[in-house]
Amino acid sequence: MIFYQEERIAMFIDGANLYAAARALGFDIDYKRLLDLFASKGRLVRAFYYTALVEDQEYSPIRPLVDWLDYNGYTMVTKPTKEFTDASGRRKIKGNMDIELAIDVMEMAEHVDHILLFSGDGDFRRLVDAVQRKGVRVSVISTVRSQPPMVADELRRQADNFIELQDLSPSIARVHQHRDPPGGDPHGNLYENA
């Protein structure tokens, strides 16, 4: 990882994508440790976390995570999921946050020197190219070690740095304790560090 202490850093986390990558590698992320790790690498300006929420459910398993992140240094960007029926008549839920993330990256580009993109989505290749032309370095954090790999080759090639998520696991993995809440949390028990 190449970081400079004086550089201004912003983190952009595609929540669903990062969660899937960590699960594929067999660990849960401790979001406090993640924030601390990158805050130690430079001047962390902002850490954005993007996720869609199912609004009509009485209990959403992601709600405790969203609330914890919101109170502990992350800027939450959420929107309600949309429900639709596909051509086969199956009920589907859609909650893509790509546009919100892309707009925020473009708006923040003039205020930072280094963007950390926690996603492997190849649709972000053009976004990475656009902010690089503004003089901003971009590191992509995802994994090639899962089956199948979670990062698109074109995104990995476009990035200034590719950081393998599995290599970060000793620094950001949640230490499992026997204090999981009833029903569990799909992103892990975050309260041990609160």
N, C-alpha and C positions, 0 to 999 in steps of 0.2 A: 504494500500500500504506500502510495506517495502522497504525503500531506505536508503542508508548510504551516508552522505555528501561527503566522500572521494572517493566513487566508481566512476569508469569511465563508462559512459552510452552511448549506441548507440541505435538509433531508426530506425526500419525497417518498413516502412508503405506500405502495399499492398493497393495502392490507390483505386482500384475498390472495394475491399472488405470493406475497412473502410468507403467509401462513401455509400455503400449499407447498412451497419450496422447503420450509423448515420441517413440515410433517413428512415429506418425501425423504428427508435426510434423517428422520427419527429423533428430532429434538424440539422442545418448546422454547420460544424466545422470551427472555426476561427483558422487558422493554425499558426498565430503568437502567440495566447494564448496557443495553444498546445505546441509549441516549448518552450515558456517561462515557462510553468508549469513543464516540465521535466528537463529543464536547472536548475531550482531551486532545484531539487531533488539530484543533484550530479554534477559531471563534465561531461557535454554532449560533447562527442567526435565528433559525427556525427549524422545527421538525414537524412536518405535515404527515398526517395519517388519513388515508382515504378508505372509506368503506360504505357500502349500502346497507340499510337497515330495513327489516321487515317490520312495518308499523302496526299491522293489525293483530300481531301475536301478543298474548298476555305476557309471556316471558320470552325474551330473546337471549340466547346463550352468549351473544357477543356484547350485549349491553353493559355487563360489568367491566369488560375490557375498555369499551368506549369511554365510560365514566372515569375509570382509573387514568387512562391516557390524558383525558381532558384536564384533570386536576394535577397532572405530574409532568408538565413541560411540553406536551404535544399540542399542536393545533389540529383539531379534528375537523374533517370535511366529510360530511355524511349527506346522504339523500335517501328517500324511501325507494324500495324496490318497486318494480312494476310487474304485475302479473298478466300473463297472456296465455292463449291457447295456440299451440303450434299446428302445422298442417295435418298432423296425425291425430289431433284432438287431445293431446297431452297438455296438462297444465304446466307451465314453465314460469320461473321467476327470473327477472333480469335486473341487474344492478351494476352496470358498468360505470366506473368513475374516471375513465381515461380523459375525457374532455376537461373535467374539473382539474385533474392533475396537470394536464398540458398547459392550461391557462395560467395556473399558479406558477409553474416553472418559468413561463415566458415573462410574467410580471416580476418575479423575484430575480431574474437573470441579471438585471442592472445593479442589484444590491449585494451580490455574492461573487466569489471567485471560483467556488467549487460546489457542484451539485452532486449529491448522492442519490441515485435513483434505485430504489429497492423494488425491482420488477424485472422480469425476463421477457415481457411482452414486446414482440417485434414491431408492433404499431408505434412504439416510442422512438424508433430509429430516426425518423425525420425530425422529431422534437429535439433529440440529442444533437443532431447536425445543426439545427437552427441556433441553439444556445452556444454551441462551440464557436459558431461564426461571430458571436457577440464577445468572444474572448473568455468564456467560462469553461473550466474543465469539468468533465462529467465522468463520474465513476458509477458503474452499474454493479449492483450487488444482487446476485442470484446464484444458481448452481448448474453445473454441467455434470455433476456426479450422481444425480438421480437418474432413474430409468422411467420414462425418457428424460433427457435434460430439460430443465425448466426455463432456460434462457434461449431466445432466438439467436441464431448465429449472426444475423445482420446487426442486431443490437449490440452484441458483444464486440463485433469488429468496429462499430462506430464509436464506442466508448473510448475515452482516454485511458481508463483503467477498468479492468474487470476484477471484481473481488469475489472470490468463491465463498459462498455463505458457509459451507462446511468448515472452512479455515477459521471463520469467526466464532464457531460454536464454543470453544473453550472460554471465550470472553463474554459471550452473550446468551449462552444456554441457561435456561432456568434450572436451578437446583431443586429437584423434587423433594418435597417434604410431605408428610402425611396430614396436610391441612387443607386438602381440596374441598371446595364448597360442595354442598349437595348437588347432584346432577352434573358436576364438573363444569369447566369452562373450556370451550374449544381452543382458546388461545393460551390456556394455562392459568394457574393460580398466581395472580400478580400481587396479591396483598401482602406477601411476606416481606416485601421491600418498601411498602408504603409508609 
